[in-house]
Amino acid sequence: MDRLDRYKSVYGACRDLEPKLSIGAEILRRWVLQAQADAGDRTGPTSEELAEIKALKAKVKDLEETNEILRQSVIFFS
């Protein structure tokens, strides 16, 4: 991130570093953008917030499955 001012864009920097690091430019670009969000230099969810969203989505899915099982149980026992 400290060398980004040498390039016209984040993607340009990533394209330059891609062969040196043997990592795809798009992956590097996403890492840089996420690091900027985590540092507060860019808007968007931080890594911590993304992890929380992922956990909450998993919990919602689990609760929806549980509710469906309970609905089916009520129908079966009615």
Secondary structure, 3 states (H helix, E strand, C coil): CCCHHHCCCHHHHHHHHHHHHCCCHHHHHHHHHHHHHHHCCCCCCCHHHHHHHHHHHHHHHHHHHHHHHHHHHHHHHC
